[in-house]
Amino acid sequence: MKRTTVKIPDALDARLRHEAERRGVTISELTREALETFLGTSGPRRELGAAAAGRSGRSDVSERIEQILAAEVPR
């Protein structure tokens, strides 16, 4: 595992430390999780088309959400 130093603002550091303590994990674990979530295993995350479903003009989105998500997220 490689060590990396990152400079962050004091307010962000405080939020990071608070969240790590709240979850009962180390700052390193939380930072790795956040980076993995942001970058993913295969690069930057893509936006889901279903994320804008609330503005679709369709009235059946809540009934079709599983179908919409299945079409957007590869298995």
VMD Tcl script that builds the backbone (N, CA, C; Angstrom):
set m [mol new atoms 225]
animate dup $m
set s [atomselect $m all]
$s set {name element resname resid chain x y z} {
  {N N MET 1 A 0.856 -1.171 0.000}
  {CA C MET 1 A 0.000 0.000 0.000}
  {C C MET 1 A 0.895 1.226 0.000}
  {N N LYS 2 A 0.496 2.241 -0.735}
  {CA C LYS 2 A 1.285 3.458 -0.878}
  {C C LYS 2 A 0.751 4.550 0.030}
  {N N ARG 3 A 1.655 5.334 0.608}
  {CA C ARG 3 A 1.279 6.456 1.470}
  {C C ARG 3 A 1.251 7.725 0.626}
  {N N THR 4 A 0.194 8.530 0.804}
  {CA C THR 4 A 0.045 9.792 0.088}
  {C C THR 4 A -0.343 10.876 1.080}
  {N N THR 5 A 0.249 12.049 0.933}
  {CA C THR 5 A -0.095 13.187 1.775}
  {C C THR 5 A -0.974 14.132 0.974}
  {N N VAL 6 A -2.073 14.549 1.575}
  {CA C VAL 6 A -3.006 15.452 0.911}
  {C C VAL 6 A -3.254 16.646 1.821}
  {N N LYS 7 A -3.176 17.845 1.275}
  {CA C LYS 7 A -3.470 19.043 2.051}
  {C C LYS 7 A -4.939 19.395 1.857}
  {N N ILE 8 A -5.675 19.516 2.974}
  {CA C ILE 8 A -7.093 19.853 2.918}
  {C C ILE 8 A -7.370 20.996 3.892}
  {N N PRO 9 A -8.417 21.765 3.633}
  {CA C PRO 9 A -8.770 22.854 4.547}
  {C C PRO 9 A -9.161 22.310 5.928}
  {N N ASP 10 A -8.966 23.156 6.949}
  {CA C ASP 10 A -9.276 22.750 8.321}
  {C C ASP 10 A -10.714 22.262 8.481}
  {N N ALA 11 A -11.653 22.950 7.835}
  {CA C ALA 11 A -13.061 22.568 7.972}
  {C C ALA 11 A -13.307 21.164 7.402}
  {N N LEU 12 A -12.674 20.850 6.284}
  {CA C LEU 12 A -12.833 19.522 5.689}
  {C C LEU 12 A -12.172 18.465 6.567}
  {N N ASP 13 A -11.021 18.794 7.148}
  {CA C ASP 13 A -10.344 17.883 8.064}
  {C C ASP 13 A -11.239 17.567 9.259}
  {N N ALA 14 A -11.891 18.599 9.795}
  {CA C ALA 14 A -12.777 18.391 10.941}
  {C C ALA 14 A -13.940 17.479 10.570}
  {N N ARG 15 A -14.519 17.689 9.383}
  {CA C ARG 15 A -15.627 16.832 8.930}
  {C C ARG 15 A -15.161 15.403 8.731}
  {N N LEU 16 A -13.972 15.241 8.153}
  {CA C LEU 16 A -13.413 13.908 7.917}
  {C C LEU 16 A -13.201 13.175 9.236}
  {N N ARG 17 A -12.597 13.853 10.205}
  {CA C ARG 17 A -12.342 13.243 11.500}
  {C C ARG 17 A -13.642 12.892 12.228}
  {N N HIS 18 A -14.610 13.793 12.149}
  {CA C HIS 18 A -15.898 13.544 12.799}
  {C C HIS 18 A -16.582 12.317 12.185}
  {N N GLU 19 A -16.591 12.243 10.847}
  {CA C GLU 19 A -17.250 11.110 10.175}
  {C C GLU 19 A -16.534 9.797 10.460}
  {N N ALA 20 A -15.206 9.822 10.488}
  {CA C ALA 20 A -14.450 8.605 10.796}
  {C C ALA 20 A -14.775 8.130 12.211}
  {N N GLU 21 A -14.834 9.074 13.135}
  {CA C GLU 21 A -15.161 8.701 14.520}
  {C C GLU 21 A -16.591 8.182 14.623}
  {N N ARG 22 A -17.503 8.842 13.926}
  {CA C ARG 22 A -18.907 8.415 13.951}
  {C C ARG 22 A -19.057 6.984 13.441}
  {N N ARG 23 A -18.319 6.647 12.377}
  {CA C ARG 23 A -18.406 5.306 11.798}
  {C C ARG 23 A -17.542 4.284 12.522}
  {N N GLY 24 A -16.621 4.754 13.342}
  {CA C GLY 24 A -15.723 3.837 14.036}
  {C C GLY 24 A -14.658 3.260 13.126}
  {N N VAL 25 A -14.178 4.070 12.171}
  {CA C VAL 25 A -13.120 3.640 11.257}
  {C C VAL 25 A -11.978 4.642 11.331}
  {N N THR 26 A -10.846 4.272 10.763}
  {CA C THR 26 A -9.718 5.200 10.744}
  {C C THR 26 A -9.926 6.235 9.642}
  {N N ILE 27 A -9.194 7.334 9.772}
  {CA C ILE 27 A -9.245 8.371 8.741}
  {C C ILE 27 A -8.770 7.796 7.411}
  {N N SER 28 A -7.752 6.948 7.446}
  {CA C SER 28 A -7.253 6.323 6.220}
  {C C SER 28 A -8.321 5.471 5.545}
  {N N GLU 29 A -9.041 4.687 6.346}
  {CA C GLU 29 A -10.103 3.835 5.773}
  {C C GLU 29 A -11.183 4.692 5.115}
  {N N LEU 30 A -11.612 5.740 5.811}
  {CA C LEU 30 A -12.662 6.604 5.268}
  {C C LEU 30 A -12.180 7.322 4.018}
  {N N THR 31 A -10.940 7.765 4.019}
  {CA C THR 31 A -10.384 8.449 2.852}
  {C C THR 31 A -10.309 7.505 1.658}
  {N N ARG 32 A -9.846 6.267 1.895}
  {CA C ARG 32 A -9.806 5.287 0.798}
  {C C ARG 32 A -11.203 5.018 0.254}
  {N N GLU 33 A -12.177 4.891 1.154}
  {CA C GLU 33 A -13.561 4.651 0.731}
  {C C GLU 33 A -14.080 5.817 -0.116}
  {N N ALA 34 A -13.797 7.042 0.328}
  {CA C ALA 34 A -14.255 8.219 -0.414}
  {C C ALA 34 A -13.605 8.292 -1.790}
  {N N LEU 35 A -12.309 8.011 -1.854}
  {CA C LEU 35 A -11.621 8.035 -3.148}
  {C C LEU 35 A -12.141 6.932 -4.060}
  {N N GLU 36 A -12.378 5.757 -3.510}
  {CA C GLU 36 A -12.905 4.646 -4.308}
  {C C GLU 36 A -14.298 4.977 -4.833}
  {N N THR 37 A -15.114 5.592 -3.986}
  {CA C THR 37 A -16.459 5.977 -4.410}
  {C C THR 37 A -16.388 7.015 -5.527}
  {N N PHE 38 A -15.511 7.987 -5.381}
  {CA C PHE 38 A -15.386 9.049 -6.381}
  {C C PHE 38 A -14.778 8.536 -7.677}
  {N N LEU 39 A -13.696 7.768 -7.569}
  {CA C LEU 39 A -12.987 7.312 -8.762}
  {C C LEU 39 A -13.491 5.986 -9.293}
  {N N GLY 40 A -14.065 5.167 -8.425}
  {CA C GLY 40 A -14.520 3.844 -8.850}
  {C C GLY 40 A -13.344 2.954 -9.194}
  {N N THR 41 A -13.622 1.731 -9.545}
  {CA C THR 41 A -12.551 0.805 -9.883}
  {C C THR 41 A -12.109 0.960 -11.329}
  {N N SER 42 A -12.926 1.608 -12.136}
  {CA C SER 42 A -12.565 1.739 -13.554}
  {C C SER 42 A -12.586 3.189 -14.013}
  {N N GLY 43 A -12.271 4.103 -13.117}
  {CA C GLY 43 A -12.201 5.511 -13.500}
  {C C GLY 43 A -13.331 6.308 -12.897}
  {N N PRO 44 A -13.463 7.549 -13.355}
  {CA C PRO 44 A -14.493 8.432 -12.798}
  {C C PRO 44 A -15.887 7.857 -12.967}
  {N N ARG 45 A -16.737 8.165 -12.010}
  {CA C ARG 45 A -18.098 7.645 -12.093}
  {C C ARG 45 A -18.881 8.383 -13.172}
  {N N ARG 46 A -19.847 7.699 -13.691}
  {CA C ARG 46 A -20.685 8.322 -14.705}
  {C C ARG 46 A -22.022 8.662 -14.084}
  {N N GLU 47 A -22.682 9.610 -14.655}
  {CA C GLU 47 A -23.997 9.965 -14.143}
  {C C GLU 47 A -25.038 8.999 -14.673}
  {N N LEU 48 A -25.983 8.678 -13.830}
  {CA C LEU 48 A -27.068 7.795 -14.239}
  {C C LEU 48 A -28.176 8.624 -14.874}
  {N N GLY 49 A -28.679 8.169 -15.997}
  {CA C GLY 49 A -29.798 8.854 -16.622}
  {C C GLY 49 A -31.025 8.859 -15.724}
  {N N ALA 50 A -31.154 7.857 -14.878}
  {CA C ALA 50 A -32.302 7.773 -13.980}
  {C C ALA 50 A -32.260 8.847 -12.903}
  {N N ALA 51 A -31.102 9.458 -12.701}
  {CA C ALA 51 A -30.990 10.489 -11.672}
  {C C ALA 51 A -31.886 11.676 -11.976}
  {N N ALA 52 A -32.195 11.919 -13.225}
  {CA C ALA 52 A -33.063 13.033 -13.605}
  {C C ALA 52 A -34.500 12.580 -13.820}
  {N N ALA 53 A -34.826 11.402 -13.346}
  {CA C ALA 53 A -36.160 10.848 -13.575}
  {C C ALA 53 A -37.263 11.721 -12.999}
  {N N GLY 54 A -36.976 12.476 -11.966}
  {CA C GLY 54 A -37.987 13.343 -11.362}
  {C C GLY 54 A -38.443 14.455 -12.279}
  {N N ARG 55 A -37.642 14.763 -13.280}
  {CA C ARG 55 A -38.000 15.818 -14.223}
  {C C ARG 55 A -38.366 15.247 -15.595}
  {N N SER 56 A -38.745 14.014 -15.615}
  {CA C SER 56 A -38.973 13.354 -16.896}
  {C C SER 56 A -40.308 13.714 -17.528}
  {N N GLY 57 A -41.232 14.241 -16.714}
  {CA C GLY 57 A -42.563 14.517 -17.236}
  {C C GLY 57 A -43.449 13.285 -17.232}
  {N N ARG 58 A -42.892 12.165 -16.804}
  {CA C ARG 58 A -43.669 10.927 -16.745}
  {C C ARG 58 A -44.244 10.754 -15.360}
  {N N SER 59 A -45.413 10.173 -15.274}
  {CA C SER 59 A -46.060 9.983 -13.970}
  {C C SER 59 A -45.885 8.571 -13.421}
  {N N ASP 60 A -45.243 7.674 -14.180}
  {CA C ASP 60 A -45.124 6.285 -13.748}
  {C C ASP 60 A -43.709 5.907 -13.290}
  {N N VAL 61 A -42.866 6.899 -13.035}
  {CA C VAL 61 A -41.479 6.613 -12.695}
  {C C VAL 61 A -41.370 5.792 -11.411}
  {N N SER 62 A -42.152 6.119 -10.397}
  {CA C SER 62 A -42.044 5.381 -9.142}
  {C C SER 62 A -42.418 3.911 -9.316}
  {N N GLU 63 A -43.324 3.618 -10.232}
  {CA C GLU 63 A -43.688 2.221 -10.471}
  {C C GLU 63 A -42.631 1.506 -11.308}
  {N N ARG 64 A -41.895 2.267 -12.135}
  {CA C ARG 64 A -40.925 1.668 -13.056}
  {C C ARG 64 A -39.476 1.806 -12.605}
  {N N ILE 65 A -39.221 2.261 -11.377}
  {CA C ILE 65 A -37.857 2.567 -10.969}
  {C C ILE 65 A -36.913 1.377 -11.107}
  {N N GLU 66 A -37.352 0.174 -10.773}
  {CA C GLU 66 A -36.485 -1.004 -10.911}
  {C C GLU 66 A -36.108 -1.226 -12.373}
  {N N GLN 67 A -37.061 -1.079 -13.259}
  {CA C GLN 67 A -36.808 -1.243 -14.688}
  {C C GLN 67 A -35.851 -0.153 -15.184}
  {N N ILE 68 A -36.040 1.079 -14.752}
  {CA C ILE 68 A -35.184 2.192 -15.161}
  {C C ILE 68 A -33.752 1.957 -14.688}
  {N N LEU 69 A -33.596 1.614 -13.414}
  {CA C LEU 69 A -32.261 1.367 -12.880}
  {C C LEU 69 A -31.587 0.183 -13.550}
  {N N ALA 70 A -32.329 -0.861 -13.813}
  {CA C ALA 70 A -31.754 -2.041 -14.465}
  {C C ALA 70 A -31.215 -1.684 -15.842}
  {N N ALA 71 A -31.853 -0.759 -16.523}
  {CA C ALA 71 A -31.394 -0.341 -17.832}
  {C C ALA 71 A -30.150 0.553 -17.734}
  {N N GLU 72 A -29.987 1.254 -16.630}
  {CA C GLU 72 A -28.877 2.197 -16.457}
  {C C GLU 72 A -27.622 1.587 -15.854}
  {N N VAL 73 A -27.777 0.602 -14.962}
  {CA C VAL 73 A -26.642 0.061 -14.225}
  {C C VAL 73 A -26.290 -1.314 -14.767}
  {N N PRO 74 A -25.069 -1.459 -15.300}
  {CA C PRO 74 A -24.669 -2.784 -15.795}
  {C C PRO 74 A -24.485 -3.758 -14.643}
  {N N ARG 75 A -24.785 -5.012 -14.879}
  {CA C ARG 75 A -24.636 -6.028 -13.815}
  {C C ARG 75 A -23.292 -6.653 -13.855}
}
mol reanalyze $m
mol bondsrecalc $m
mol representation Tube
mol addrep $m
